[in-house]
């Protein structure tokens, strides 16, 4: 019997209007890696071997980074609709291309500068041994955030209800996930402006 695995689904399609540039290209330290490079590195170090990156506002400049990490890219043509479009595109790609051993997806965002490898490992650890009906979500001092683990049995329903910037919110409201407290590791805050950037996570 094949070992159950969890794929990574990294949403990085936005234009980053308040940031002034697509967040995938942002460098918190001008001499350091981009948010995309950092997030990919953290996912890979957490033990996720299969990572899909959803792109939109910027594509060609970041493809070499994705390929170098051994990840795959998918473009959400309707990315301007919001996070829901990215989530639909990513889940559709996984549904079509992931093998039967992939029974879940760890969904995270490119603009979470302090959500690091330790958070991903904790959430993945909590999901270990659970089946394709699993739903888990990182929480920070009790407040739900990212990453979210979507068991494969939920992918179609999430895609059906993912509209605008709501992402999986509607589905998770009807099917509350198990919360995995990570407030001791990170704040879980997203970075919408240059002032929001930080380097705490790892």
Residue pairs with C-beta under 8 A, 6 or more apart in sequence:
2 99
2 100
2 101
3 101
4 101
4 103
4 104
4 131
4 132
5 49
5 50
5 101
5 102
5 103
6 48
6 102
6 103
6 104
6 105
6 106
6 124
6 127
6 149
7 48
7 50
7 51
7 52
7 94
7 98
7 102
7 104
7 105
7 106
8 43
8 48
8 50
8 51
8 52
8 71
8 105
8 106
8 108
9 51
9 52
9 54
9 87
9 90
9 91
9 94
9 105
9 106
9 107
9 108
10 36
10 39
10 40
10 43
10 51
10 52
10 53
10 54
10 71
10 108
10 109
10 110
11 54
11 83
11 86
11 87
11 90
11 107
11 108
11 109
11 110
12 22
12 23
12 24
12 36
12 39
12 53
12 54
12 55
12 62
12 109
12 110
13 54
13 55
13 56
13 57
13 75
13 76
13 79
13 85
13 86
13 89
14 22
14 23
14 56
14 57
14 79
14 83
14 86
14 110
14 111
15 22
15 56
15 57
15 80
16 22
16 23
16 25
16 26
16 57
16 111
18 192
18 193
19 26
19 111
19 191
19 192
19 193
19 194
20 194
22 57
22 58
23 35
23 36
23 110
23 111
23 191
24 34
24 35
24 36
24 55
24 58
24 62
24 110
25 34
25 35
25 36
25 58
25 61
25 62
26 34
26 35
26 111
26 191
26 197
27 33
27 34
27 35
28 35
28 113
28 197
28 198
28 199
29 199
33 41
34 62
34 65
35 110
35 111
35 113
35 191
36 53
36 62
36 65
36 66
36 110
37 65
37 69
38 113
39 108
39 110
39 112
40 51
40 53
40 65
40 66
40 69
40 71
41 69
42 115
42 116
42 117
42 120
42 201
42 202
43 51
43 106
43 108
43 117
43 120
44 51
44 69
44 70
45 117
46 117
46 120
46 121
46 124
47 121
47 124
48 106
48 120
48 124
49 70
50 72
50 98
50 102
51 69
51 70
51 71
51 72
52 71
52 72
52 73
52 74
52 90
52 93
52 94
53 62
53 66
53 71
53 72
53 73
53 74
54 73
54 74
54 75
54 76
54 79
54 86
54 87
54 89
54 90
54 93
55 62
55 73
55 74
55 75
55 76
55 79
56 75
56 76
56 77
56 79
56 80
56 85
56 86
57 79
59 73
59 75
62 73
63 73
66 72
66 73
67 73
72 93
72 97
74 89
74 90
74 93
75 89
76 85
76 86
76 88
76 89
76 90
77 89
78 85
79 85
79 86
79 89
81 163
81 164
82 163
82 164
82 165
82 166
83 162
83 164
83 165
83 166
83 167
84 162
84 163
84 164
84 165
84 166
84 167
85 162
87 107
87 158
87 159
87 162
87 167
87 168
88 159
88 162
90 105
90 107
91 105
91 150
91 155
91 158
91 159
92 159
94 102
94 105
94 155
95 155
95 156
102 152
103 131
103 132
103 134
103 151
103 152
104 127
104 132
104 134
104 149
104 150
104 151
104 152
105 149
105 150
105 152
105 155
106 120
106 123
106 124
106 147
106 148
106 149
107 146
107 147
107 148
107 149
107 150
107 168
108 115
108 120
108 146
108 147
108 148
109 146
109 190
111 190
111 191
111 192
112 145
112 146
112 186
112 188
112 189
112 190
112 191
112 201
113 191
113 196
113 197
113 198
113 199
113 200
113 201
114 186
114 187
114 188
114 189
114 198
114 199
114 200
114 201
115 138
115 145
115 146
115 147
115 182
115 186
115 188
115 201
116 185
116 186
116 201
116 202
117 202
118 185
118 201
118 202
119 138
119 147
119 182
119 185
119 186
119 188
119 201
120 147
122 138
122 180
122 182
122 185
123 136
123 137
123 138
123 147
123 149
123 180
123 182
124 149
126 136
126 178
126 180
127 134
127 136
127 149
130 136
130 151
131 151
132 151
132 152
132 153
133 151
133 153
133 154
134 149
134 151
134 178
135 148
135 149
135 150
135 151
135 154
135 172
135 175
135 176
135 177
135 178
136 148
136 149
136 177
136 178
136 179
136 180
137 144
137 145
137 146
137 147
137 148
137 149
137 172
137 177
137 178
137 179
137 180
138 144
138 145
138 146
138 147
138 148
138 179
138 180
138 182
138 188
139 145
139 179
139 180
139 181
139 182
139 183
139 188
140 181
140 182
140 183
140 186
140 187
140 188
140 189
141 181
141 183
142 179
142 181
142 183
143 188
144 172
144 177
144 179
145 182
145 188
146 188
148 168
148 172
148 177
149 177
150 158
150 168
154 171
154 175
157 171
158 168
158 171
161 168
161 170
161 171
162 168
162 170
162 171
163 170
182 188
185 201
186 200
186 201
187 198
187 200
189 196
189 198
190 196
191 197
191 198
